[in-house]
Amino acid sequence: MSTIAETAARGQTSRRRMRIDGWRWGGRVFLVFMLLYTALPMIWMLLTSIKSGFAAMQLPPQWWPDQPTLASYQKLLDPQNSVGQDFLRFFWNSLFVSTATTILSVIVAVPAAYAFSRFTFPGRNFLFFAVLLRNMFPAVIFLVPLFILMRAIGLVNTHGSLVLTYLTFGLPLAIWLLKGFYDNIPVQLEQAARIDGATRLQAFILIVMPLSAPGIIATAIYSFIGAWNEYIYAYTFLSKNEQLTLPVGIQRFFSENTTDFPGLMAASFMMSVPVVVLFLVLQRYFVRALTEGAVKH
């Protein structure tokens, strides 16, 4: 009887292991598919950027260029020609707007999220969910009202209009993300610091801030990427060539009669590189902030 029971148990274990292995291999296949789905456009963009204008227009397409060239990159990075001057100006504008938005988002979101996490005050829950309410609506709904507002206060054709707009749209998720992170930091650590003579501000700076570094970094990543890739508000608020950001500026490679596809792909690839590198370097902080902010200990 014991032999039969052991055989049955081994059979059940084997079937369970096969099911687990099946799910595991299915997950691996899915991850490979998603990797190809996300990587192939970048690869095709890179290959097109090193082709000549004639090779980029060939049908059927030439998958690998016979004579690869870096002429498009040299043109974009050469400040001596008009294309290079425009591209470098657009790149600097995007970097300035994205960095300013990121810094202001962190400065505002950190104390706001800490207040929602640690303090109790009338209307706290209503105010917190009211902050998130804006994300229920598509951004285009606010386009005309914000343009009228920016024109009334004289910020049209300035980078300040973009910084304020991106800050408004990025803060709700940033506050929500950081609040979940602060909720998982034991309040007893701050109480111990207060007993040792620290003020609330000192306890926050010396205890809470270092522990919340992954959440702050995740907030910074989110704010930077959102501002770096935004197009419609930049297209609406800015009309002067010297003020344009990269998402709007690269449309200059399109013209009525022809399109410089190698130059367009080179500009698009260079625009993608900072975001990809930033996320790859700091992705562990982003994932940690999302997981720790989602689970209440």
N, C-alpha and C positions, 0 to 999 in steps of 0.2 A: 504493500500500500504506500509506504513511504517513497519507494522508487517511482511509482506512478505519479504521486504528488510532486516530487522533485522534477520529473520530466515535464509535467504540465506547467509548473512554475517557470522552468527554463524556457518553455515555449512562449508563455505570456511575456516574459522579459525580452525574448528575441523579437517578438512582434512589436512590442512597445519601442524597442531600440530602432527597428526598421522604420516605424512611423516618425520617430524623432529625427532619424537620418534623412528621411524623405523631406520633412519640413526644412531641415538644415540646408540640404542641397537646393531645394526650391528657393530658399532665401538667398543663397549664393548666386543662383542664376538670375534672380530678380535684381540683385545688386549690380551684377555685371551688365545687365540690360540698362539699368539707370545710369551707370557710369558711361556706357557708350552713348546713351541718349544725350547726356550733358557734355561729353567730351568731343563728340564728332563735330558739332558746330564750331567749337573753338579750333579744332584741327583744320577744318575746311577754311575757316577765316584766315588762319595762319598761312595755309598753302596758297590761297588766293592773293594774299598780300605780297608774296615773293614771286608772283608771275608778272609778265609784261602785260600791257593793256590788251594786246591782241590775243595772247594765250588765255586771258581771263574771260574772253568773249567767245571762245571756241565752242562749237556744238558738233558732236558730243563733247562734254567737258573733259579737259585734260587734268586728270587727277593729280599727277605729279609733274611739276614744270620741268621741261627739258633744259631750260636755262634759267635757274632761279636767280633772282636779283633782289638786292636790298635798296633799290632806287627809291621806292615809296617811303621807306623809313628814313633814308637820307634826306629826302625832300621835306618830310614832316619835322625833322629835328634840326634843319638848317635855318638859323634865324636870318640868313641873308636873302631868302626869297619870301615872297608874300604868303605862300602856303605855310611855310615853316613858322613865320611870324604869327599868323592867325592861330595855328594849332597850339603853339606854345602859350599864347595868350589865353586861349580857351582852357587849356590844361591848368594854368595857374588860377584862372577864375573858378573852375570847379574845385580845385584843391582848397582855395581860400573859403569858398562858401561851405563846403563840406566840413572843413576843420572848424570853422566858426560855429556851425550848427551843432557839431559834436560836442564842443567845449561847453556851449550854453545849455545843451540838453542835459549833460552830466551835472552841471552846476545847479540847475533847477530841479532835476528829477531826484537827485540824491536826498536833499532835505525834505522834499515833498513826500517821497516814498517812506522815509523814516518817520515822518509825522503821521502818515496813515497807518503805519505798522505799530507804533509805540504809544501814541496818544489817543485818548478818547475825548471827543468833543461833539456838540450837537450837530447833526446833519452829516456826520462822518461817512456813513455808508452811502447816503444819497450823493454826496459830493464825489466820492470815489467812483461810483458807477456813472455819474454824470460826466466825469472825465473820459471814461471809456465810450460814452454814447457817440462821440464824434466819429469813431471808427466804424460805426454801423452804416455810414453813408459814403458813397463814392466821392473821391476828391473833386471830380469835375463839377459837382453840385455847388461847391464853394468858389468856383473860379471867378464868376462875374462879381459876386459881392466883395471878394477879396481884392479884385482889380479896382473896383470903385473905391474901396477903403484906401488902398495903397496910393491911388491917384489923389485922393483927398488930403493925405498927409505928406505928399510929395516924395514918395519912395519908388515910383515907377522908374525903370531904367537904372536902378541901383541894386547892388547885391544885398542891401539890407532888407528889401522886400522878400527876397528868396529865403534869407536866414530866418526872418520872422515867420514866414509861411511854413517852412520845413520844421521849425521848432514847434509850431502849433500842432502839426500833424504827427510829429514823432514823439512828443511828450506823453500822450496817453499810454502807449505801449511801454515806454521806458519806465514810467511810474509803476505800472502794473508789474512789470518784470522785476524791478528792484524791491517792491513791497513784498512779493512772494519770497524773495531772498532774505530780506530782513526778518520776516516771520520765522525763519528757520534758524536764526541766530539766538541762542538762549539769552533771555533778558537777565538771567542770574549773573552773566559775565559783567554786564554793565553795573549791576547792583554791587558786585564785589569791588569793582573799581571805585564806585561812589563811597563805599565803606572805607576804602583806603585813602580817601580824601580827594579824589578826582571830582571835578564838576561834570555835569551832564555833557557839556561840549567836549571836555577832555576825554571822557569815556567813549564818546562817539568817534572822535578822531583817532584815539590810541587803540581802541578795542574793536569797534564795529567796522570802521573803514578798512583796516587790513583784512578782516574776515569777509567783507563784501566785495573785495577786489574783483573776483570773477564776474559778479553781477554788474559791476560798474564797467568792466571791459566789454561785456556783452552788450550793454546799453550803448556804449560808444561805437561798437561795430555796427549795430542796427542803425544808429543815427547817421553814421558816415555813409553807409551803403545807400540808405534812402535818399540822402541829399545828393550823392554822387550820380545816381542813375535817373533822377527826376527830370522829366522833359516838359510836360504840358504847362506848368507854372512858369518855368524858365522861358518857354517860347512865348507866353502871354505877357509877362512882365518886362521882358527885355527886348529891345529893338536895335540898340546901338551895337555895332560890331565889336567894339572893344569891351563890352560888358558880357558877351555871350558865354555860356558854359559849354562843355564838351558835347552833351547830348543834343544841343541845338546847333552847335557850331559845325559838327561833322556833316550836316545836311548840305553844307557848301560844296561837297564833292558831287552833288547832283546838279545837273544843269538841264536846260531845255532840250538840247540836242544829244548829249552824251553824258555818261557817268564814268568817273574814274574809279572803277571797281577795286583795283589793287590799292589805290590810295585810301579809299573808303574802308576796306578791310584792314589795312595797316592802322588807320586811326582807331577803328573799333577794337582791334586787338590790344593796342596800347592803352585804350580806355579801360579795358577789362582787366588788365594785368594788376593794377594796384588793389582792386577789390578782391581778386582771387588770392593774391599773396597775403593780404591782410587777414582774410578769413582762414586760410590754411595755417598761418602762424598762430592765430588766436582762437581757433575753432574749439579747442578743449575748454576754454573759459566760457564760450558761448553755450556749448552743450551742458556744461555743469550748471550754469545759471538757469537754464531752462528746466533741467530736471530737479534741481534743488528748490526752485521757486514753485514747482508744481505739486510738491508733496509736503504736507504738513507733518513735522516730527512731533 
